[in-house]
């Protein structure tokens, strides 16, 4: 059975690009910090760094949550589309 998905305006979906970019930058920051900590030990105050990471991640999470709220609103209003994929893997309208 096909699952209905909300049809969202492009403006909402455009926000995903920025959020995904910010999340990628956050991932690189955390990877670099972990690598540096494992090789040279922690630099600076780890508590301050952890607090800073929280302040960087919070807007990203809130952005994704906002998109989820908007998608839920569109779903509740009935603005949905259904797409099915057959065995060949091609989409059907």
N, C-alpha and C positions, 0 to 999 in steps of 0.2 A: 504494500500500500504506500502510495506517495504521501510525503509529509508536506504540508503547506508552509511556505516560508514568506516572511513579510517582504513586500515590495517597498524599498526605501528610496527616497530621493538621492540623487548623486551627491548632493552636498553633505549628507550624513556619511556616505561611504567614503568621500574624500578625506574625512577626518581620520579614517583608518590608516591612510598612507603616512600621515604625520605621526600618529601614535605608534605605528610599527617601526618607523624610523627612530623615534625616541626610545622605544624598547630595545632596538638593536644597539643603539649607543650605550644604553644602560648595561646591556649584556657585555659589551666590549669593556666598559669601565670595570665591571665586577670581575671579568676574566683577567684583566690586567692586574687588578689589585690582588686577586688570589695568587696569581703567578708570582708577583713581586713579593708577597708575604711568604710564600713557600720557599723562595730562593734567598731572599735577603732579610726576612723578618719584617714585621709591620713597621711602617714609617708613620710617624706622628701618633696622634691619640686615636686608638681604634674606636673609642666610644663616639668621638666627634665624627669620624668617618661614617660609622653606622648610622648616626642621626642624619648626616647629610644625604646618605643613600635613601633613607626613608623619605626625605623631602623631595628628592628627585623622582622617586618611584610613585609617590602619591598622585601627582597630576596625571600620570600615564594611566594608572588604574582607574582614576575617576573618569577619564576620557572614555575608556572602554566601557565602564559602567553606564555612562551617559548614552552611548550608542546602544547598549543593550536595553536601556529603558525606552529609548525611542523606537527600537525594533519591536519591543513588547507592545507599545502603544499602537503601532501600525497593525500588528497582528490582532490585537483586541478590537480594532476598528474594522477588521475584515479585509484590509488591504493586503491580500496575500496572493501568491502564485504557486503553482504546483509544477514541478518538473520531474519527469521520470526518466530513468536510464535503462535501456534494455540490455540484453546480454552482450551486444556488440560494443557497448560503451558509448554510443552516440546519444546525445540528448534529443528528446522529442518535446515539442511544445505542448 
